[in-house]
Amino acid sequence: MLNSLSIEIIKTKRTLVRQLLWLYPLLVIIVVTVLFATTGYAIQSVINQWSTIWFPLLLALVVGLIDRHEKNSTNYKLILSSPYNLFDYELGRILHVALLTLVSSLFLVLFVSLLYVISEISVSLISCFLAILGIWLVNLWQIPLYIWLSRLTNIYVTIVLAFAGIFSGIEVNSYFLGKIWPFTWSELFPVPLIKMNINGLPLSHNVAGSNNYLIIAAAILLFILLSYLAARSFKKQVIKNA
C-alpha cells in the first residue's frame, strides 16, 4: 500500500493536480473575502463556504483529474499488469488523494492565518484550524466513492455527483434525519467552531451546534467501509477482465 502511494505521488508531479493544491484555496479565500469583507465575518465565511461547496468540489476535481491522467497515459494497464496486490494498490490510491487534499487544507490554514492578522474575528485561530482540518477528516469517505465512480465513468460524472451531494446536503441539513445523511456532515462540522450557521448567519448563543464527535466517528467508519468496497471492486474487476 505504501509502495503504491509512493508511485502515485510520483505520477502527479508536474501535473495540474499539484498546482491546484495551493491555487484552489487561494482563489477561494480571495473571492470569498472580497464578497464578505464588509460583513465582518470574512474568515468564518471562507470556512463556511469551504465546508459547504468548495472542499467537496475539490475532492471530485482531484480524483477526476488523476483518473483522467491515468486513463490518458496507460488506461490502468500498467497498474493491472504490476506485481502488486491490487486491493492494496487501490488503498494506496485512496491514501494518495487523502494526502493531496490534506496538503490543500493546510494551504488554506496558512492563508487563513495570514488573513487573521489583518481581520477582526470573534473566534480563535485554533478553532479555525480545527474546523478546516475537521472538514478534511469528515469528507474522507467521499474519496473512495469518487475514485470508484470516476474509474467506471469519467470526471464529469464525478463532479455532477459532488454537486448533487452539495445541494442535497444544503436541503436536508435542517431536518433531524438529515443529520444522518453523509453529505451534511461537512456542512455541520464547523458550525460550533466558527460560530456560524450553514446559511452564513452568526450562530445564536442559545442554539447548540452539531455533535462533532459523532460526525467524526461516523465519517471514519464510512471511509473504512467504502475504501474496502472500492478496493474489492477494483480487484474483482481485474479478475473479471483477466
Secondary structure, 3 states (H helix, E strand, C coil): CHHHHHHHHHHCCCCHHHHHHHHHHHHHHHHHHHHHHHHCCHHHHHHHHHHHHHHHHHHHHHHHHHHHHHHHHCCCHHHHCCCCCHHHHHHHHHHHHHHHHHHHHHHHHHHHHHHHHCCCCCCCHHHHHHHHHHHHHHCCCHHHHHHHHHHHCCHHHHHHHHHHHHHHHHHHCCCCHHHHCHHHHHHHCCHHHHCECCCCCECCCCCCCCCHHHHHHHHHHHHHHHHHHHHHHHHHHHHHHC
